[in-house]
């Protein structure tokens, strides 16, 4: 049997392969983000956010921390894990208090 490469649509093959690859990479990225959120939550629930450490963060670092906590809260709202939102809101309140005393 002779292979006929003239019938092979390389561009279509590559396009489909890229779509599949991109889909797999997007799923992997989502899993990694969720894993990071859950790891951060576990650490915060065990240790809280250290007021001493937070006081020594730069303004940019504090804003990044606030952004991270808000991102985590949004994730847990979407997954309807409201008890986790409550704990994160409490920690966010600590950061807000620090910001107002600066």
For each residue, the residues with C-beta under 8 A, 3 or more apart:
1:
2:
3:
4: 7 8
5: 8
6:
7: 4
8: 4 5 13
9: 12 13
10: 13 14
11: 14 15
12: 9 15 16
13: 8 9 10 16 17
14: 10 11 17 18
15: 11 12 18 19
16: 12 13 19 20
17: 13 14 20 21
18: 14 15 21 22
19: 15 16 22 23
20: 16 17 23 24
21: 17 18 24 25
22: 18 19 25 26
23: 19 20 26 27
24: 20 21 27 28
25: 21 22 28 29
26: 22 23 29 30
27: 23 24 30 31
28: 24 25 31 32
29: 25 26 32 33
30: 26 27 33 34
31: 27 28 34 35
32: 28 29 35 36
33: 29 30 36 37
34: 30 31 37 38 75
35: 31 32 38 39
36: 32 33 39 40
37: 33 34 40 41 71 72 75 76
38: 34 35 41 42
39: 35 36 42 43
40: 36 37 43 44 68 72
41: 37 38 44 45 72 76 84 87 88
42: 38 39 45 46
43: 39 40 46 47
44: 40 41 47 48 49 87 88 91
45: 41 42 84 87
46: 42 43
47: 43 44 50
48: 44 91 94
49: 44 53 54 65 91 94 95
50: 47 53 54
51: 54 55 94 98
52: 55 56
53: 49 50 56 57
54: 49 50 51 57 62 65 94 95 98
55: 51 52 98
56: 52 53
57: 53 54 61 62 65
58: 61 62
59: 62 63 102
60: 63 64
61: 57 58 64 65
62: 54 57 58 59 65 66 95 98 99
63: 59 60 66 67
64: 60 61 67 68
65: 49 54 57 61 62 68 69 95
66: 62 63 69 70 92 95 96
67: 63 64 70 71
68: 40 64 65 71 72
69: 65 66 72 73 88 91 92 95
70: 66 67 73 74 92
71: 37 67 68 74 75
72: 37 40 41 68 69 75 76 84 88
73: 69 70 76 77 85 88 89 92
74: 70 71 77 78
75: 34 37 71 72 78 79
76: 37 41 72 73 79 80 81 82 84 85 88
77: 73 74 80 82 85
78: 74 75
79: 75 76
80: 76 77
81: 76 84 85
82: 76 77 85 86
83: 86 87
84: 41 45 72 76 81 87 88
85: 73 76 77 81 82 88 89
86: 82 83 89 90
87: 41 44 45 83 84 90 91
88: 41 44 69 72 73 76 84 85 91 92
89: 73 85 86 92 93
90: 86 87 93 94
91: 44 48 49 69 87 88 94 95
92: 66 69 70 73 88 89 95 96
93: 89 90 96 97
94: 48 49 51 54 90 91 97 98
95: 49 54 62 65 66 69 91 92 98 99
96: 66 92 93 99 100
97: 93 94 100 101
98: 51 54 55 62 94 95 101 102
99: 62 95 96 102
100: 96 97
101: 97 98
102: 59 98 99
